[in-house]
Every structure is written in C-alpha cells, then in structure tokens.
Amino acid sequence: MKSDPIDSCVDNVLNELYRRFKDNDLLIVRHLDMEEGHPVASLAYLSAIVDEKSLNRELVGTLSDDLQHAKGRKDAFYAELMNRLGTAKLLPQMEEVVRFIVNAGIVLFVEGRIEAYGIVLPGYETRAVEEPKIEVNVRGPREGFTEELQKNLGMVYRRLKTPDLKSVPFHIGQQSQTKVTVLYLENRVDEAVLAEVKTRLNAVQLNVLIDSAQLEEWIQDSKYSPLPQIMNTERPDRVVAALNHGKTAILTDGTPNALIAPSSFIDFLHSSEDLYERFYFANFLRILRVITLFISLLGPSLYIALTTFHMEMIPTPLMLAFLSTKAGIPFPTFIEALIMEIAFEVLREASLRLPRVLGQSVSIVGALIIGETAVDSGIVSRPMVIVVAMTGIASFTIPQFSTAISLRMLRFPLMFVAASTGVFGLALGVFTILVHLCSLKTFGKHYIPLFDGKGWRNVLERYILFPIQHRNIQTSGTGRQDDEAR
C-alpha cells in the first residue's frame, strides 16, 4: 500500500480515505465541527467492527462539546488533545490510518494538523471465555482461549505476573494484516530458539492469515513429515507451563489455538492434567498412553502378520478359536482389516461433521449395527471387529488430536507391509518410523530428546514427572506474602 503523509486539510484527507475505501459502505465519516461548509474535525471508522453506542456515549458528545467550547482557542485545545483522549495514538501516515481503521480503530482528523489521532474503544462482540472443547480435563482450570487476541494475552498475563514475560508483536498477511504475538519468559527462553522463531515468522509470505494452522505449516521444519512438530493448544494453563519450561508461545488473532515451539514427540503424549494429579498417578497415565500408542499404531498390522504368516506364534487354543471364526469368510485378513478400518474412519468423521445432538448417537449405533451385521453376514470375523475396535478406542487416549490422526494415517501402510511380508516387514516399517523420528528436528532441537547437554535428569524429566519439590522448574525462595494480606 502506498504511504502518504497526512494532509493538513481535512477535505483532502477524507477524499483520499474515500478513494482507498472505494465501494465500501461500512466506512462512516462523522463531522464534529464545520466552518463555512467544510469539516474542521471528523471521525472515520468501519461500522461493522466498532460499537457505535459506545462511540456516541464516550466520544462523540464529549468531543463535540469541547470543540464548541474551544472556539477562538483551538490551538490550545488541539495541543492537549492527546492528554484528553488518553489512549490516542498519533498517525502521521495514511497507511497507518488505513491499518488502524481496519483493526477496529477510530481516527480523528483535525484541520491544520499533519497527523491523525487514533482512538481505541470497545469494538465488536466476541465469544465469551468458555471451557475448552477438545482438551477436556477432569481437574484443573476451566477456561480456554477465544478468537480475540487481547483476551488470550490477558489470560496468560493473569497467570504470569512478572515483567520477565515478554511479548513480541507481528503483522502477518499482506491483505489481512493479522496480529500475531510471540510470548516468552526472558529468564528461561533459549535465545537461539527465540531468534529462529522470529526469523521464520518474518519470512512468512501469506496474502491472508486466517488461522494459526497456516503459521504452523509454514514455520515447521519438515513440511512433508506426517507427524506434528509444533503443538497447538486451547488451554492458557498449558501455555503458561510451556513458557515456564523455556518454550515460546505464538498467539494469533482470530483463532482460539496457541502454538508452542519447540515441541518434542513426547510432549504430544502428555496431557495438561498431568500437572494437577499426584506424580505417581500422572506417570501411570503416561505409561498407559505409551501402551495405547503402540496399540493404535500396530494393532491391526500385528494381527494381520500373525494370522497370515506366523500362526505358530499364537497359542494353540487361541489359534483354533481364530480359525473357527475365520471359516466361511470370503476375504483375506488384510481385506477384512481394511474394510473395518475404513468403516471406522467413516463413522468417526461422520460423527464429527453431524450436528452435536446426532453425532454421538449415530457413531455408537452405527458402529454396533455395522459391526454386528458384518459378522452375521460373514464378511468379517469377530476377532477382527475386536481388534479394530480396540485400536480405535486406543487412539482416543492420545491427548493431541494432530498426533492421533497421524497414527491413524500411518496405520494403513503398516497394514499393507504386514500383509506382504509378515512380522519381518512390520519390524522394518517400525524401524523406518523410528529413524524418521530421530532424524527430525524442531527449531534446532531434537524431536526425540535423548541428550541435551544439561544432564540426564533434565532429559528424564521430559518423560517422567517427579514430585513437585524435586522438579527443575521450581525456584526456591520465590514465595512471598502480599502487603495487603499482611
């Protein structure tokens, strides 16, 4: 956008503003004072994103009265205008004026002044703070991020009352000019990671930034990896915990999800609720999630490999049970598994897209009817239904949806490998995934943290939750009593 200085003539400034907002009937210009048919002081704003009731009550009447009382001494009035408005911002360029208006601001133009005054008032309605919909906890805070950046920043700052909490603003998107803020704790952040985050955000080239998912895809290290490399969360408490561990948080205006970088693979298996349970319960749940991760990834593949190539590895009574249920099934085990997995994924996707009132009932009834009908009609065997159901249930224990969907996607090539080469091929497939995990880096940090140069205890804390008195993130002697409480 071309940048021009503010003209001292209000008529000329308004003509330029009308030109830039051509064919936009949301632009409202209100004249506060007129002399000989020409505006002396005028306000400009977009009606859709400014609360006009608040504007009339708090600004228009007061300024109009003050202008009328200042007849003959307007120079003194204009000199004190910044103090009168309090939150006013000087805008010396037309580009700044336009940007301020589209960001729900109100601009005051004054005759004889070569700058405009930007005023911020309560704007359009936003969604109230609600309980997170995806990251549901039994114990812990009940508030989640909204689509308004300032509210989200406030929820973080209320939890970290320290000047060490820093925020770096960005405007991303050539047309959208979306506000993005990077948060970090100055005394804990890795300076190399912080510099890399800033560099990558400055390199983002988008015309319109709608959601933080676009940023996530742009700034991640490996763009073709199926695994998520940057955690997203809708919980302010999780952001605060990440900041306390030296990570950075990226908040985007218009989206209720914050990005946390860098994130390791083990972080995606941890729930924010782990911090609110006693350490032995939390560690038990973490071990359980690791087990269900392997079930979700390898359940159907291992069943296919054993029943197709390695029947001798199955105990004889169990093998006889499998053979009896397999009798009369027209498809090989791999096709059975493929049919059931696709049906399960279709039901899961349908339950997400249907209205909430119908989604749960359709998914449960659909699964029962399809599974029972498929068995009765002789299309699939009962053990296969059990394996696929256990695999699907296990995937729901993964706290991060992006990780769960990656495991669901990797499950299909592993099934094909197991059907082709048995356990040997399945082992090669798992080994390939492990090599890929170990080769990944996120903002210069290893995706699978084994050694970080800070000692074995620091690495172990990434996997195991120690008692709160023995965690490295604790700082002794920080408790104090407020003066008011004393």
N, C-alpha and C positions, 0 to 999 in steps of 0.2 A: 504494500500500500504506500502511495506517495505521501511523504511527510512534509507538511507546510506549516509555517508559523501561524499563530492566531492573529487575525486582522483586528485592528483596534475599532473597526466599525462593525456593530452588531449585525446590521443588514447584510454585509458581505459575508460574515461568518455563517449566518443562517442559510444564505444561498449556497455556500459550499457544503454545508451539512445536508441540505435538501438534495444536492446533487449526489452525494455519497450514499444517501439512503433513498435513492430513487425507487419508485414503485413499492415503497414500504409504508403502509398506512399505520403501522404501530408507532412510528416516530411522532411524538407530541411535543409541540413548542408552545410554551405559555409565556406571555409578555407580562412582566411585573410592573413595568413603568414605561410610559410612552411620552415622547415630546415631539410635537408637530407631526404626528402620524408615523414617527419612526421609533422603533424599540430602543430603549435605553438599557434595560435589564431583562433578560429572557432565560427561561429554564428549558432544557431539552432532555427527553428521556424516552424509553420504549415502554409503552403502556402495559405490555404483556408481562413484564418482569419487574415492575415497580408497583408497590402498594399505593394507589392514588389517594386512598383515605388517609393514610399516614402522611403522605406528601402534603395534602391540604391542611391537615391538622398541625403538623410540626414545622412546616417550612414556608408554604406559600403565603399564608396570612401574616406570619411574623416578618418576612422579608418585605412584603408589600407595605405594611405599616411603617417599617423602619425606613424604607425608601421615601415614603411620603413625608416623614418627619425630618428627613435629612436634606430637604430642598435647600439649596444655597450653600450646603457644606458637605457635598457628596465626596469630596476628596478625602476628608477625614473618615467618613463612613466606609469608603472602599479600603482605606488603609487598615481599618480594624476588622474587615470582613472575615479574615481567617480566624481571628480570635472569637468572633461571634458564632461562626459556624462550627468551630471546634474540630470536627473531623474532615474539614475541607482539604482538598489536595490541589496544588497548583498544576495546571495542564498547559504547557507552553506550545504544544504542537497539536495539529489537527488529528494526526494519527493517534495520539494519546486520548484525545477527546472521543473519537470513534470507539476505541477499545474500551474506554471507561463506560460509555453508554451501553454497549452490548454486554457488559459484565454487570448489568443491573444498577448502574450508577446514574446520578442526576447531575447535569452540568449547567452551571450558571455563567452566562455571558454578560459582560458589563461594558457599556460604551466607554471607549477611551483606554481600555485595558488590553494589553497584548498577551494576556494569558486568561484561561478559563478556570473556573473553580469547580472541582469535582466533589460531590456530596454523596454520602452513602446513607441510605435509610433502609429500614426493614423492607425486604423485597417480596418476591413471590412465595406462595405456600410451598412447604417441603414436607416430606414424610416424617412423622414423629419417630423418635427413637423407640425401637421395638426389640424383642428378643430375637437373637439370630435364628434363621430358618434352617440352615444347613448344619452348622456346628452347634449342636444341641448338647448341653451339659446337664447332669443331674445336680451338681453342686458348682457354685461359682457365680460371677456376675451375670445379669440377665439382659444387658444392653448390647446392641450391635450397631455397626456403622450404618449411616444413611447415605443418601446421594449428595448431601451438602458437605462440602469440604470443611467449612468453618466449624460445623457441628462435630465432625470427626476429629479435627485437631483439638477441639475443646475436650473431648472425651479422653484423649491421650494426655493432654496437659493437666487435666484434673488428677490423673494418676501419678504423674511425674512432676512434682512441684519443685523443680530445680532449674537454675539457669544453665546447667550443663546440657539440657535438652535443646538442641538446635534444629531450626527448620530452614531449608533452602528452597526458594520458590522457582518454578519453571513455568513457561507458557509453551505448550506443545500443540501443533496443528496449525497449518498456515491459515485456514479459514476458521476453525473452531476456537483457537487460542485458549485451549483448555488449561486450567490451573492444575499444576502438579507440584506436590511438596515432598521433599525428602527429609525425613526425621532421623536423628541420630543423637546418641549421648557422647558428648565431646571427650569425656574421660574414659570411655570404653571402646569406641569405634576403632576399627582397623583403618588407618588413614589411606592405605593402598586400595582397600575395597571401596571406601568413600569416594576417592578420586576416580576410580573406574566407573562407579555408578553415575557420577556427574558427567563423565565423558560420554558414556553411552546414551544418557538422556539428551545431551546436547546434540548428539548425532542422529536422533530420531527425525525422520522426514515423513510426516503424515500430513495429508490435507485436512482431515478431520479425525480427532481423537474422541471416540465415543466411550470406550471402556478401558479399564486397566489391563484387560486381556490382550489388547493390541500392544501395549507397552511391554507386557511380559514376553510376548513372542518376539518383539523387536530387539530387546536387550539381553535375551538369554544367550548362553554360549553356543550350544549345539542346537541349531534350528531344525535338524532332521531327526533328533532323538525322540523316541516315543514317550520318554519319561519326563515329568515336570521337573524343572530346575529352579524355579522361583516359587516360593509358597505364597498362596493368596489366602487371606482370612477376613472374616467379617466381624471379628472379635477385637475390641480395643485392648482387653487384658492380654491377649496373645501378642499383640504388637508391643506392649509395654515389656513383657517378658523377653521378647526378642531383642529389643533395644538394650535391655539390661545385660544381655549376652554379647553385646558388641555388634549387633547386626544393624542394618539400615532398613527403614520402612518407607515405602513410596505410596502416598495417598493421592488419588486422582479425583478431581471434582466431577460429580455426576455418576459415580459408581460406589457401591457400598462395600467394596473389597479393597483391602490394602495388600501391597506386595511386600514380601520380606526377603531381603538378599544380604548375604548369600545363604542358601538353604542346602543342607545335605540330604541324602536319601533317608537317613534315619529320622530326620525332622518330620518327614511326611507321615511317619508311623506313630508320632506322638500326638496325644490329644492335650488341649489346654487344661482339661480336667485333671490331668496327672499332677498338676501343681497343687490341687485342692484336696487330694487324698493323701493318706499316710503313705510313706515311701514304699512299704512292702506291698500294699495293695496296688500302687501305681506300677511297680516293677512287675508284679504278677500280670497286670493287664498288658504291659508292653511285651512280655514274653508271649502272651496269648495272641497278640496281634501279629507277631512274627510267625507263629504257627499257622494262623489263618491266612497269612500272606502266601505261604507255600501251598496251602490247600487251594486257595483261589487260583494260583498260577499253574499248579501241576496236577490237580485232582483228576480231571478227565484224561489228561495225557498219560498219567501213570496207569490208570485203569485200562486204557486202550493198549498200552505197551504190554502189560502183564497178561491180559486175556487174549491177546493176539499172538505174541511171540514167546512168552515166558510163563506158561501155565504151571510149570514145575516149581515156580517160586511161590505159588499160592498153596496154603494148607489144603489137604485133600478134601475135608468136609466142605470147606468154603468153595473149592473148585467145583465140586459136584453140584452145589447149590447154584453156582453161576451157569453151569452147563444146562441144568434143568430149566432155568428161566430163559436161556438163550435158544432153546429148542423151538423151532417154528418161526423165529424172527427172520424176515427175508433180507435184512441189510447187515453188512459187516459192522463191527463195533464202532469204527470210525464214523460211519454214516449215521449210526444211532446217536452218537455223541454230538455230531454236527447238527442234526435235526433238533435235538433237545436244547442245545446251546443257543441256536438261532431263535427258537421259540421263546426261550427265557429272556433273551435280549429284547425281542419284540415286545413282550409283556412289560418288561422294565421300562422301556422307552415310552410305551403307550400310557403307563401309569403316571409318568412324569408330565405328559402333554395333556392328559384329560383334566377336566375340572377337578379340583381337590375333593369335592364331595363324592365323585365317582371313582377317582383314581385308585384308592386303596381297595375298594370292593372289587373293581374289575381285575386288578392284579392278583388278588388272592383267589377269587372264584375262577378266573381264567387259568391260573396255574393248576388248581385242583382238577378242573374239568379236563384240560388238555392232557395233563399227566395220566389221569385215570383212564381217559378214553384211548390214549396212545398205547397203554399197556394192555387194555382189554381187546383192542383191535389187533394186537400182535405186531405193532410197528416197532416198538422199543421194549426192552426188558426192564423189569423192576429195579435191578441194581443200577442200571444206567440213570433212571429217574432219581434214585437216592444220591448218586454221585454228583449229578448236575445240580440238584437242589442244595446239597451241602456246599458245593463250590460257590453257588450264588449267594448263599447266606454268609459264607466266609468273607466274600468281597465287601459286604456291608459293614464289617468291623474295621475296615481301613478308614481312619478319620478324614483323610483328604480325598475328595471326590476325584480330583485330577489323577491321583495315584491309582485309585481303584479302577478307573476307566482305562488306564494304561495297562494294568494287569489283565483286564478283560480282553484287550486287543492282542496282547502277547500270547494269550492262551490258545488262540487259533493256530498260529504257525507251529507251536509246540505240539498240538494235537496231530497236525499233519506229519511232523517229524517222527513222533512216536508211532503213528500208524505205518510209516515207511520203514523205519529201522529199529524200532523197539527201544529198550532202555538205553542202549548204547547211543543211539541218536538223540534221545531225550537228554542224556548227560552232556552231550556236545552242545545241545541247544542251551541248556542252563549255563554251561561254561562260557558260551558266547555272550550271554546276557551279563554274567559277572565281569567278564573282560570289559564289556562296554561300560558298566557301572564304574569300574575302577579307572577307566580312561577319561571319564567325564570330569570337567572342572566347572565351577560356577564362580565367576568373578575372582579367578585366581586361586580358589580353594578347592580341595578335593571333594568330589561328590560322595565318596565313601571315606570318611575321615579315619585314618589309622594312626598317622604320625603328623603332629603339627608343630613340633619343636618346643612345646610348652609342658612336656611331661606326660607320663602315662595317665595320671589322674585326670587331667583336663580332657583327654580323649575318652576315658572311661565314663566321664560324666555325660557325654553325648548319648550314651546307651543306657546307663543305669542312673536312677535317681537316688542320691544319697540322702540321709537325714538332713533336714534343713540347716542344722547347726554346722554341718561339715561341707556345705556346697561352696565352691569357689566364688560364686556370685555374691556371697554375703560379705558385708563390710562391717567390721566390729566398731563399736562406739559411735554409731550413727543415730541411735535413738535419743530423742530429746523431748522435753515437756514444753508445750506452748505456754507463753506468758499468761494468756487468758485462763488457761486451765489451772496454772499455779495461783 
